[in-house]
Amino acid sequence: MEEVVIVDAVRSPIGKRGGGLSNSHSVDLLGAVQSALFTRTGMDPKEVGQVVGGCVGQVGMQTMNVTRTAWLTAGLPIEVAATTVDAQCGSSQQATNLAYALVASGTVDSAIGCGVELMSQVGFGATIPKEPNAGSPVNRNYFEHFEMTSQFEGSERIADHWEITRDDCDAFGKLSQDRAARAWSEDRFATQI
């Protein structure tokens, strides 16, 4: 197994619904981040063996292999393969895991793990078919094995199981926001954004 190292990490600023990035196109946002990686590292993009991107909402501007479309729209080499994976909320993490595995296995010498989700443009639930003949994402056989549970109901069940209270969640949320504010004030994101 090959030794794998992370050369650099780049991201866009954190956005919010209706915020400064909300009118962006997913392809442009991801392509800018992909390009920035080469500006920062000085690496030749032709040396990349594979780009793996994660995206949950693969509909509209995020369909048709958004990772590859972003790569090409940014003017990066057509010779480099790129693919998009959907592992729901863990899509970008899964993309990074797959990029790691490609390098570790010796399949490629270098890979990029990335992802995009522009929820101001492609909102929650956008991939659920609205046309009556489009079909359901799951069929009746699924329900013979699993109960369809929403994220909201699932989070309530997890909280009950682990005895996590609303106050615990609020305190953790505040701690996270405080840490983010401190990191911004200390310029800790300057090397990433």
C-alpha positions in Angstrom: 0.0 0.0 0.0 1.3 3.4 -1.0 1.9 6.1 1.6 -0.7 8.9 1.2 -0.3 12.5 2.2 -2.6 15.5 2.0 -0.8 18.2 0.1 -3.2 21.1 0.8 -6.8 21.9 1.6 -8.8 24.7 -0.1 -12.5 25.6 0.4 -14.9 28.4 -0.5 -16.2 30.6 2.3 -19.1 29.2 4.3 -22.3 30.5 2.8 -25.8 31.0 4.0 -29.2 30.9 2.3 -29.6 34.1 0.4 -26.1 35.2 1.2 -23.1 36.4 -0.9 -22.7 33.0 -2.7 -26.4 32.3 -3.2 -26.5 33.5 -6.8 -23.4 31.6 -7.8 -23.4 28.5 -10.1 -22.3 25.3 -8.4 -19.9 24.6 -11.4 -18.2 28.0 -11.0 -18.0 27.7 -7.2 -16.4 24.2 -7.3 -14.2 25.1 -10.3 -12.8 28.1 -8.5 -11.8 25.9 -5.5 -10.3 23.3 -7.8 -8.2 25.9 -9.6 -7.1 27.6 -6.4 -5.5 24.3 -5.3 -3.1 24.5 -8.2 -2.4 28.2 -7.7 -1.5 27.5 -4.1 0.5 24.3 -4.6 2.2 25.0 -7.9 1.3 21.5 -8.9 0.6 20.8 -12.6 -3.1 19.8 -12.9 -2.2 17.3 -15.6 -0.4 15.3 -12.9 -3.8 14.5 -11.2 -4.9 11.0 -11.8 -8.5 11.4 -10.7 -10.8 14.0 -9.2 -13.6 12.6 -7.0 -16.3 15.0 -5.9 -19.3 14.6 -3.6 -22.7 16.1 -4.2 -26.1 15.1 -2.7 -28.4 17.3 -4.8 -27.5 16.0 -8.3 -30.2 17.8 -10.1 -30.4 21.0 -12.1 -27.0 22.8 -12.0 -25.5 20.0 -10.0 -26.4 17.2 -12.4 -24.4 15.7 -15.3 -21.3 14.9 -13.2 -20.9 18.4 -11.6 -17.3 17.5 -10.6 -16.2 17.0 -14.2 -18.2 19.9 -15.5 -16.7 22.2 -12.9 -13.2 20.9 -13.7 -13.6 21.6 -17.5 -15.4 24.9 -17.0 -12.5 26.1 -14.9 -10.2 25.4 -17.9 -8.5 22.4 -16.3 -7.1 19.6 -18.4 -9.7 17.4 -20.3 -7.3 14.5 -20.0 -8.0 14.2 -16.2 -10.9 12.0 -15.2 -13.4 13.3 -12.7 -16.5 11.7 -11.2 -19.3 12.6 -8.7 -20.5 10.4 -5.9 -23.7 10.6 -3.8 -23.4 9.3 -0.2 -26.0 11.8 1.0 -24.6 14.0 3.9 -21.3 12.2 3.7 -20.7 12.8 0.0 -17.6 14.9 0.1 -16.1 12.8 2.9 -16.7 9.7 0.8 -15.2 11.4 -2.2 -12.1 12.1 -0.2 -12.0 8.5 1.1 -12.2 7.3 -2.5 -9.5 9.7 -3.6 -7.3 8.4 -0.8 -8.0 4.7 -1.8 -7.1 5.4 -5.4 -3.7 6.7 -4.3 -3.1 4.1 -1.5 -3.8 1.3 -4.0 -1.4 2.7 -6.5 -4.1 3.2 -9.1 -3.1 6.8 -9.4 -0.2 8.9 -8.1 -2.4 11.8 -7.1 -6.1 12.5 -6.6 -8.4 15.3 -5.5 -11.3 14.8 -3.1 -13.8 17.7 -3.3 -17.5 18.5 -3.2 -20.2 21.1 -3.8 -23.7 21.7 -2.5 -25.3 25.1 -3.2 -28.5 24.8 -1.3 -29.7 28.3 -2.2 -30.0 27.1 -5.8 -30.6 23.4 -5.3 -32.6 23.1 -2.1 -33.3 20.3 0.3 -35.5 17.7 -1.3 -34.8 18.9 -4.9 -33.9 15.4 -6.0 -37.3 14.0 -5.0 -39.4 13.5 -8.2 -42.3 15.8 -8.5 -43.7 14.4 -11.7 -46.2 11.6 -11.1 -44.6 9.2 -13.6 -41.0 9.8 -12.4 -41.3 7.1 -9.7 -40.3 7.1 -6.1 -36.6 6.9 -5.0 -37.6 3.6 -3.2 -40.1 0.9 -4.0 -42.3 -1.2 -1.8 -39.6 -3.8 -1.4 -37.5 -1.3 0.5 -40.2 -1.0 3.2 -40.1 -4.8 3.7 -36.6 -4.3 5.1 -36.4 -0.8 6.4 -38.6 1.9 7.8 -38.4 5.2 5.9 -37.3 7.7 8.6 -36.7 11.4 8.0 -33.5 13.0 9.3 -35.6 14.9 11.8 -37.2 11.8 13.2 -33.9 10.0 13.1 -32.2 12.7 15.1 -34.9 12.5 17.7 -34.4 8.8 18.0 -30.6 9.2 18.4 -31.1 11.9 21.0 -33.5 9.7 23.0 -31.1 6.7 22.7 -28.1 8.6 23.9 -30.0 10.8 26.3 -29.0 14.0 24.6 -31.1 17.0 25.6 -32.1 20.1 23.6 -30.0 22.1 26.0 -27.0 19.8 25.3 -27.5 20.4 21.5 -27.8 24.2 22.0 -24.7 24.3 24.2 -22.7 22.3 21.6 -24.1 24.6 18.8 -23.0 27.7 20.7 -19.6 26.2 21.4 -19.2 25.4 17.7 -20.2 29.0 16.7 -17.9 30.5 19.3 -15.0 28.4 18.0 -15.7 29.4 14.4 -15.9 33.1 15.4 -12.6 32.8 17.2 -10.9 30.9 14.3 -12.1 33.7 11.9 -10.8 36.4 14.3 -7.4 34.6 14.6 -7.2 34.2 10.8 -7.0 30.5 11.0 -9.0 30.0 7.7 -6.6 32.3 5.8 -4.6 29.4 4.4 -7.8 27.6 3.3 -10.1 30.1 1.7 
